[in-house]
Amino acid sequence: MLSEALAQQIANEITDVIGFNVLITDAAGTVVGSGDERRIGQFHEASIEVIRARRMIAHSAADVRDLVGSLPGVTIPLVIDGDVVGTIGLSGSPEQVEQFGLVVKRQTEILMQEASRIGTRLTYERAAEELLRDICDWHRSTFTEAQIVRRATGLGYDLRLPRVMLLISYDSHSDDVAVQGQPVSHKVLRAVQDAFDSATDLVAPLARQVVAVTTVVTARTPAADAALTDRCRKYVSLVRERGWDTRVGIGSIAHGVEQLNLSSQDAYDALRLGAVLDPRGQVYDIDRFRLHQAVSVIPAETRDRLSRAVLGALATDNDWPHLQETLIAWGECGFNSSRAAQRLHVHRNTLANRLDKIARLLGRPLDEPGLGMTLYLACVVAQRAG
């Protein structure tokens, strides 16, 4: 009736809310969940009296002196369908914690009944969903990093391992209509779980038409990046065959809750910027858009002033789209004309002619120190504005 995973989840969450340690025992008085995880597996003698009496009992410091594994506080029986299945204990001064007793008892019994009715798997999935959402919202949350880590550990996830956050958006061209008896959102979630099926992968819906994934990586090396991108592309190919438009944003490598939160923000920025800068793309790695990400936080007035001052007559020339494309490719190829021509699929002479035209319109030589980089930045700003 009372699984250890559910007991630990309940103990952690209630401990975090009320600020006093909560422990849960089974019907034999053994601790199966505790905000202080060192107490798990210990015998809690105070529970035996409570199970026999079937009522809440308060214990002072003097009362617990001779009770094994017990601290001052209150202990309450957990009753499901008329049977005492365990106890829940609140550690602290009885006068302080007694006020929470009946509320905590009732909430715990409701959660246990729900778990019994819908099954442990769905309870686990809901806990994973709440955990992932709290990681993504941690920058505006009241939870401490230790609280998040404890909840993750209780669900079997080690947040100390290097991870990357992925955000997966989708559009089924419908309002979550049922497909073969299931809403599209459920079908997409299952497809993501099939693509990221490692025991260390944490997958859950984050918002409407957005699924979040934290997947363990060894490092952000070219080979590891290619492997991760390949997994994302395979997922995209799979769901597109089913008629669902989908895109994946890849965040930065992260260790711990704070960095995972930043990785989720990076993944969101990758999705947002990728849709504008590469609308035909499907998988967007934030490392491709670092400059655009930095530019996006510069005030709009400053960006406009930069592009007007630097680009001048270029931006009003009839050939501006080609000139802008040329400067961006030139900059992203390290100002190497041969590589830029290959990227643009034009002859090198064509590229040289365009660069000559840019120099004439500006009235400045492009080998002027710093000018190439300044033009590239101004074009990126203009591209984002466009």
ABEGO torsion letter per residue (X at the ends): XBBAAAAAAAAAAAAAAAGBBBBBBBAAGBBABBABAAABGBBBAAAAAAAAAGBBBBBBAAAAAABBGBBBEBBBBBBBGGBBAEBBBBBEBAAAAAAAAAAAAAAAAAAAAAAAAAEAAAAAAAAAAAAAAAAAAAAABABBAAAAAAAAAAAGBBAABBBBBBBBBBBAGBBGBBBGGBBAAAAAAAAAAAABABAABBBBBABBGBBBBBBBBABBBAAAAAAAAAAAAAAAAAAAAAGBBBBBBBBBBBBEAAAAAAAAAAAAAAAAAAAAABAABABBBAAAAAAAAAAAABBAAAAAAAAAAAAEAAAABAAAAAAAAAAAAAAAAGGBAAAAAAAAGBBAAAAAAAAAAAAAAAGBBAABBGAAAAAAAAAAAAAAAX
